[in-house]
Amino acid sequence: MRGVHSSGLLRVVQVTLCGEPVARKRPGDTGARRRISQRGPFPGAARKDHSEPMEATIAGDHILFQRYGFRGATVHPAGMITRERIRDADWKAMRPEIRTTSGETLFLSWRQQAELERFCGRNGVVRRFRFDVWGDLLEPFLDTRFEPEQERATLARLGGAGFSSREVAEIRRRLTPLMHAYNFDAMVWEWAYLGLFDLLNAANAPVVDQGIRDGLGEPAAFYDWTMAIADRPRSSELGIEGSEADAS
């Protein structure tokens, strides 16, 4: 989790939200960012919270999820993914992830990065870089003020991935109550990065008002919607997906 402290409500946030210990700059992200609240750690700072919404064991040819806290997932509340169901993976992403043949993205603990890399190596699973569409879509919900040229660059990246400005506005409008409740009302104060993992975390976080979460619609349908958006920009012709060479 990001930007939490150790008293009152924030202690509850530490138990129910989680995050990864690194931050990254997306391609085309230029210019200095300015904090709004000045709360929370600097990007890349180690987080005090080590809770996870999932627990998984990586075996020889399968991954067993003993616990997966995102409603709508094929492995919620528990399940197994065999090698045959894995399309590709990225153990170097913000949080280690695998993508299934059905287009679902499943996350692992950031502590399992090296373990996932070994699993993919012995099972012939390629590493593919995928354009981080949710990182750009959720940018307005960061505790950060962006310059106009940065906002234009974000929209240009999304446009290159097939998202019109109208669709971007509609997606952001739908998620505004949820992400404001998550990042500001729940005092997460993330200012460097919000992505698909954070969106799913917010949609399942008890610290977000139940009425706001219910407003997202049926959990499985919402989950499928987030997965479809994440998996849309896959065409290598757009230069936004890597190849087997990325596995090095």
Phi, psi and omega in degrees: 000168187238139168061045180250160177236194196241027180221159173056222182301328184294334176293324175297319179300321180298326182284325191258345179243159180210172182194191184241156191271016183224163174227154180222160178259127183281154178304134179085358180276100182242161178091161183277141175265148179239126177297150175263308187267337187064022175259161176086168183282166173289155178303136179091350179291142179296139182266144180284336182275129180235019176287154182225143176276003180218157174220124186221149174244124179266113182259193184298311183228018178204165177238122181258118176266104177289334179207131177217112193274005183263111181299139181100341180291150179293341180252019176264132359278349178204160180172179184229142176243120178270165181305323183296336182268357184263120179278310179197181184205168173213099180280353178257006178291173178311320173224134182308135183216151172240150177242130184272170180294342177269359178092010179276140174257125178243137184257152174237166177298144178297341177289346183260017181302307182293324180295320178293321178299318179293320178301314181294323179297316183281344181251006177068030177270123183279152172268128178234130171280132178236134178308129185276077185296322180291330176300322178280321181296327183267003183305320181296344184266004174285155175278059188214144175256125182255146175285155181305322181293329177291319178296320178295322179295321178297313179296326178293319178297315180295322177297320178295337179267005175099013180255117178288161179298327178293316179295319178302314180297320181293318179297313181295323179297319180297325187265356184303310180300317182296309187287329174293318179296321182288308189274334184247305181296322178276001173061039173285318175060037177292133182233357183253320187199134168227132182224197182303317180301316181294323178297314179294323178298314180298319183291346181241005186276124179299338180285348174270132183308136182301324179297323178293317179294322178295330180294347179284345183100190181299129187306317182293321179293319178296317180300314179298323178297316179295322180292318181297320178293317181298327187264359182294312185278072183254349187293121178293342178294336178275355180071028183241006174229141181278194182225186180300336178296338180291346183287352181285000000 
